[in-house]
Amino acid sequence: MIFNIQRFSTHDGEGIRTLIFYKGCPLHCQWCSNPEGISYGYSILYNQNLCKDFGECMATEKEAIARTNKHGIRIDRKKVTHPEKLIDVCPAKALTVSGSKLGVNDLLHEVEKDTPFYSHGGGVTLSGGEPLSQGEELTSLLRELKHKNISVNIETSLHVNWSQVERCIDLTDTFLVDMKHTDKDKFTRFTRGDAALVMNNLVKLTESAARIIIRIPVIPGFNHSEKEMKQIIDFIHSLNRIHTIHFLPYHTFGVEKYKMLGMKYIFGPEKPVRDDELTTYIHYAQSKGFQTKIGG
Amino acid sequence: MITEKQQTTLSKRISDLREKVLRAKPSVCTERAKFYTQIYQANEDKPVIVKRALALEKTLKKMTIFIDEGELIVGNQSSQHRAAPIFPEYAVEWLSREMDNLDKRPGDAFFITEDHKKELLKIAGWWKGKVLWDRGRANMSQELRDLQDAAIIKATGNLTSGDGHIAVDYPRVLSAGLEGYLQEIRYYHRQVKRYEREGVKKDHFYTALTISVKALRAFILRYHDLALSMSKHEINPQRKTELLTIAQNCEIIAEKPPQNFYQALQLTYFIHLSLQIESNGHSVSLGRMDQYLFPYYQHDLITGNITKDFAAELLENTWIKLLTINKIRPWSHTRFSAGGPLYQNVTIGGQTSDGKDAVNDLSFLILDTVGRMRLTQPNLSVRFHKNINNDFMMACMQVIEKGFGMPSFNNDEVVIPGLLRLGVEPQDAYDYSAIGCIEIAVPGKWGYRCTGMSFLNLMRVFLASLYDGLDRQSGKVFHKGTGHFRDFSSFEDVFRAWQHQIKYYTRKTVEIDTAVDTALEENVPDLLCSAFVDSCISRGKTIKEGGSKYDFISGLQVGIANLGNSLAAIKKLVFEDKVISKEQLLDALENDYEGEEGEKIRQLLLNFAPKYGNDDDYVDLLLRDAYREFISELEQYHTTRYNRGPIGCKYYAGTSSISANVPSGAVVPATPDGRKAFTPVAEGSSPSSGTDLQGPTAVFKSVAKLPTEKIMGGVLLNQKLSPATIRKDQDKQKLISIIRTFFEDLKGWHVQYNIVSRDTLLAAKKDPEKYRDLIVRVAGYSAFFTTLSPDTQDDIIARTEHSLTF
């Protein structure tokens, strides 16, 4: 399932790229800025600012949706029986359903709209969610894109079984690998995942011919310290195979989406990380011979 | 190619002058009005053309002139910086009516003294009934006047001011000098056969031309005299030398071709200035300045006659001078070009006549100086082509980053083939320049108004097609329709109704233009402007009589995107999905979407119908087909110069309607695209605001589906750009790359960029519906600005001041 297709993306790989956001992720990073991409099923988003109290949604899902005392509605998401019936119900698009079942041909159609703009190194980037956790349809798409000579980048946490990575290697131009932390406990505490799985997969990936760019999200309270960042960079350096690191400073652009999804944003920091806070990390990475970039 | 780092600060001289002119309060100058009235009164027996020459002569010889402290380029349009002269021969009625409110206008206010008011009222009294406005209206049938009064077709600007929209033959002016022109006039004057009917007219024409060019010569010599006398009293030795140089420059260029860059620039400015004293049309443009001035610049650099810094100062001084020129328009017309711009275009880049990249060191210098000045004048256009120097494109991006909307790009790859198809000779097609805002012409060879004839309000026409021809706004049926929307059984009926109506209204725009052009030709012929346009002198004709080599014109069609979106909404939601009934739609339109039911309909129209600007063939092709109906009708007609000399004499479409989308929208009731009554319609060929949700590449694709090769009056596309999209060099390269794709592969016509400002973001926070297209682009993340939390929005707004984020 896809939750967004964004054309003219300029920070996720070379050139002008169309980003396909896959729905569903095995990790639950507390700072996640695309929370609608975590669940593998439909997600219901509600933007009260756009709500005109037409009531069409209540008519569709009587049990789950009720009017509040004032303006707007309250959704009991557990009681929504058929989220797909809510698609296109709200005239004002205050209530929307995230997730579309787009087939390979639908995706190709969207991707090829921008083909003229992909010269100068652009193409498609698969993102999410975690694209590698998708099933067979992912490889079908990759094969078609390869066949059409459209460059593919995959943005991944590598928090998947190795076989899910391996099947994509020959079909992918560049892996944009999120390297969040090397510390097992911290990784688990903040993402509910396993750092070792990521690191092992990265080691294996470096043994293949895949082109890899590492992306480190710089997250306050998680890895935003000289010591931790050095550990991460040292680990990447020890692989002796990677040339480029992108630092992605923490931002809060996703916070409102939690509210719209009826989710709680439990992560603390309210202030985004400024570019100038990254100076020492960049210097350190450069001293180890890496090319660096802020923001991808 | 020299691309060394440019100096980034202005010299004290330039920054002082800049400040002074920016501080100058626009006012009204009565001198020109007074001189023209005196001459017209004293010479009632003479032909119009001679009266006008004598009036111009008197003005150029008697008007106040001055040289401001520190100025290197001299010449003033009126008695003070930014004082607008009055052109009573075009229209006076508006002036008497609006005089007391000139300084109270919400925008473009003009200061006027009580004495001047009295003087102007007296002048206006004499002109009553004799002006262009009266004659033009008299040329029209009642029907045409009604169409204008109903504000469906608008031609006010054309009847209250001169034509403008032209660039004269600067290369020839510089090589021949004024004496060259006087010789040529004398040569042809001698050959006039006075025993023929045409001979009488030609005799008057050459007499008038001689008076006018000699008057210009006298005007330039007055600055020689002034500079010389000022130098005698000047204590500062440096300034004394400067004044002597100015005097010497003026003495030479009053007669002879300029001998260096400084003189060439000064003469160019004098010619440009004099055209704007003679007539008050806007968009008088300077053509390809980097081409015709380059030989002088290069020669002076090689001989050590000039430094690059001094040349930059001269250019900067010229840009300030352009800003001192001002025009006052009736309020009704002012709203169509808000901000009082004169659209004095300078074009750089492009190709040479043999198809090579024409970018040179002067192109860079003009770009950099305009970028440093950050003024509203000149309007800088860059001619893009596939072999354009990439360093130059990078330099353009650096100027765009400053956020004042310049330069804008025209595309050789579509314009030149378009010109060739029209029958323009190759060497001329390769020499085109932008005129005014984005429209194009071959400088020095083209008549007036390659665009800017009447404005057609497309959405009023569209609404009339739903109501069997009834224009609900005026209550009139101008053209009986094919039926009422409630009786239509398919979308084809809607389209047929549109075809039926648009053919009528298209013909009416041409009828109005013909009435206007006839009045302009007979009542306000321009002499200087004709003198400097090929082949007026040899033919013995003014431009309006058919003197120019080429003649193609265009009106402006306003509401392009709304037309496509309305058609698509009706097709999809009424006839295909049947979620809105015909009655519901009509009710909603008539009640301006009031009430809950109305609002629901509006939301459906907004959110569930395809919108132009998202690369969706459904709507894009409907719009293309609907617009083609207008174009195919238009192509049948000719201008008033047909069979009188010029190549062409035809119309093409045009969308470079500047700020006309606001007043045009103000007379349009609710439309089926979900637009509320009397709110602005979409601007130029750009998508309706807030409806392009797929980003710039999708907008490019949509715009490119328009029949751009037929819209030679300009396919205006404004794009919003967030500061971060252009902050780093790699971002600039990406922007260049999509511009290249738009122009080279998709054959886009034009694009210009507005950097999203703090104000825009504040507005978006307050009114999210209108700004749904602002996309936040951060790695691995997707969202629109309007869906961010208020805190995050505030954070972005705070940082946008410093162009740091998003």
Interface residues (C-beta under 8 A of the other chain):
Chain A: N4 Q6 R7 F8 S9 T10 H11 D12 G15 I16 L19 F21 S33 N34 N47 N49 L50 K52 F54 D88 P91 A92 K93 K113 D114 P116 F117 S119 H120 G122 S127 E155 R215 H246 L248 H251 T252 F253 G254 V255 E256 K257 K259 M260 E270 K271 P272 D275 G295 G296
Chain B: E596 E599 K600 Q603 L604 N607 F608 D615 Q694 G695 P696 T697 A698 K701 T725 D731 Q733 K734 S737 I738 R740 T741 D745 L746 P768 I775 V776 R777 V778 A779 G780 Y781 S782 A783 T787 L788 S789 D791 T792 D795 L804
